[in-house]
Amino acid sequence: MYSILLSLSLSLLLGYGGISVLGGYHWFWGVLFTVILAIVIWVLIARRIGKRLQPAMEQVQRQMQQQHFQLAYQSLEDMLPMCKWIPLLKGQLLAQMGMLSLHMGQKDRGVELLEGASLKNADARLMLACIRYRDGESDRAIHVLELTAKINKKHPLLHNTFAWMLHKAGKNDRAQAALAAFLKKNAKSAPTKENMLRLQNNKRMSMTGFAEQWYALGLEQPPQTMGQMRRAPKGFREPPKRKKGG
């Protein structure tokens, strides 16, 4: 946000500073120069910050590949001060930090971070909703997906999971409406078309068309023929299960 305020302040100062020289009737040029200068200054600031951000993100990627997850988390946390200068960055960083926390077995911390994740990060918001659902907070989970679905209109698993939760809650009409809205812009999604037909015939939805992606969310157990499944997003390791009675 600081970058926007700085670019606006400088552009206003420079753009309107010449009005006293050009004369009071040159307000049009003042507005025009202000807009142009705001864009130019913003681009220059963004490039300067980007030169710092890109190496930091590459470092996180390397740490993830080397499975140094705690170091990757710390690197992401160290980037948080940059969020004051780059709009929307904070939501992306919190999403990645939240997924890492879940991977390291820190559920409470992970959920807290995912709550601040950007609505555009569909996978992070989807994981948050599924955790809420597994914890018995179905209404809260549905609300998370309802908001996220409005932003991410081309994410079939997200929209089908949203409909699945609605159907499980006995809201079949809303589930059909959710799938119908998705199919208007994504008519070629075979699993969605199948689930739409199932709901219209009062049958249970089938999420098998999403294979590992679906079972990784932990809402249903995979069939034995698929073997042991990860109940975590691709690239993340599920924390050890607690022993019964422990």
N, C-alpha and C positions, 0 to 999 in steps of 0.2 A: 504493500500500500504506500510505503514511503516513496517509491519510485514514481507512482502516479501523482502524488501530492507535489513532489519536487518538479516533475515535468510541467504540471499545470501552473505552479507558482512561477517558474522561470518563463514559461511561455506568456503568461499574463503580464509579467513585468516587462518583457521585451516587446511583446505584441502591442500593448497599449502605451508603452513608454514613448512611442513615437507620435502619439496623437497630438500631444502638446506642440510638437514641431510641425506636423502636417496640417493641423487645424482641426477644429471640433467636428467638421462635417465628414471626416474620414473614419467614422466608426466602422464602416463596412470593411475597410482594409485592416483595421485593428482586429476585428473578429477573424478575418481570413488568416492573417499572419499568426494569430494566437493558436489557431487550430493546427496550422502547418508546423509551427515551432513545437507544439505539444507532442506531435507525432514524432518529429525528428529527435527531440530530446529523450522521449520514451524509448525509441529504438536504440539510441546510444547507451542509455543506462542499462537496458535489457541485455545488450551485447556484452557489456562489461561484467554484469553479474553472471551471465551465461558462461563466461570464460572460467569463472570460479565454480559454478555448479556442475558443469560437465565432467571435470576430473573427479569431483567428489562422487558423482553417480557411478562413474566407471570403477572407482575404488570399491563401492558397495557391491557392484556386480562381481568383481573379482573375489571379494570376501565370501559372497554367497556360493560361488563356484567351488571355492576351497572349503566350504562348509564351516567357515568361521562366523557363525551366526551372531554371536554376541558382539563381535567386532563390527559386523554389518549394522547391527542395531545401533551401536554407539556412533557409527559414521552418519547414520540417518538422523540421529538425535542432534549431532553437531551441526547439521544443516538447518535446523529449525530457526535460528536467527535470520536466515536469508528470507524467511517467509514474510518478514516485514517489508521486503523490497519486491517480492514476486507474488502477484495475486494467484490464488488457487494452489500454490505450492504446498501449503500446510496440509490440506486435505489429502494430497497424494502421499506425502511423507508419513502421515499418521496411518494411512491405509497399509503401507509397507511395514511400518513398525508394529502395527497390530497383528498382521499375518505372521511376522517373525516371532512375536511374543507367544502366539498360539502354538507355533511350531516348537518353541522351547518349553512348552508345558505351562506357560504363565497365562492361564485362561482369563482370570479377572483383569489383569493388565491388558491383555489382548482385546477383550471386549470394550474396555474403557477407551482404548485408542481407536478401535473400529467405529465407535460412536461418532468420532470426529472425522471419519474418512469422507472424502469427496463423494458426492452422489454420482459422479461420473465414473467412479471406480466400481464397476458392477460386481466384480468378483469379491471384493472386500465387503461390500454391503450385503451381498448374497450370503457370505459366510456368517456375517453378523446376524442376519435374520434366521439362519438355520440354527445357530447357537441359542438364540432366544426361543425358538420353537422347541428345541430339544429340552430346554429348561422349563417348559410348560407355559411360556408366555406367547401363546399363539397370536393373540390380538396385536401384541407389540411387534411380532415378527411380520405379520401381514402389513402392518403400517409401514415398516421399513421397506418392504418390497414394493408397496404401492407408490411410495415416493420415488424410489430408485427406478421403477419401470417407466415412469414419466420422462426420465432423462435418457435412459438407455433403451431405445426402442428397437434395437436390432440384436438383442441378446436372448436367444431362444430358451436357454436353460433358466435364466432368471424369470422370464414370463411364465414358463411352464411350472416352475416351482411356486410362483405366486398363485397360479390357478390351482395347483395341487393343494396348497395350504387352505385356500378358500373352499375347495371341495371337501377337504377333511373337516372343515368347520361347519359343513352343511350349507354352505352358500354357493350352491350349484349355479344359480343364475349369474352371480358375479364372476364365478370361475369361467363360465362360457363367454361372458362379455370381455374378460381379460384376454382370452385366447383369440376371440374375434378381432379385437383391436390390434393385436400383434399380427394376425394373418393379413390384415388389410395392407400392411407394408412389407410383410415377409411371407408371401403366399407359397413359397417353395419349401417351407420348413415341414418335412415329412412327419417328425414326431409330434409337432403341434397340430397338424391336420388329423393325425390319428387320435390324439387326445380330445380334440374338439368333437370328433365323431363319437367317441366313447361317452363323453358327457351328454351329448344329445340323446344317446340311447340308454342313459342312466346307468352307465358302467363305470367302474373304477378307472382312473387315469393310469396309464402305463408309462413309466419313465425309463424303461429299458433302452429306448432309442438314444439316450444320452450316455449310456454305458458307464465307464469309470467316472466321468464328470459328475454324474448324479450320485453314485454310491459314495464318492469322496465327501459329499456334504453330510453324510451320517444320518440321513432321515430314514433310510431303509437299508436293510442288510443285503449284501450282494448274494446272488445264488452261489451254491457250493461249487458249481462248475467253473466259476470265475476265479476260484482260489481266494487267498487272503488279499483283501483290498486295503489301500490306504484310505483313511477317513480324513484326509487333509488335501488341500489344493496341490496341484502338480508342482514339484520343486520343494515341497515342505514335508517334513517328517512328523507323523503323529506322535504326541507324547506318550510315554508308557502308560498302559492301562493300570488302574488301581486294583490291587488284589481284594477279593471279597473278604469282608470282615476286617480289612485293614484300616 
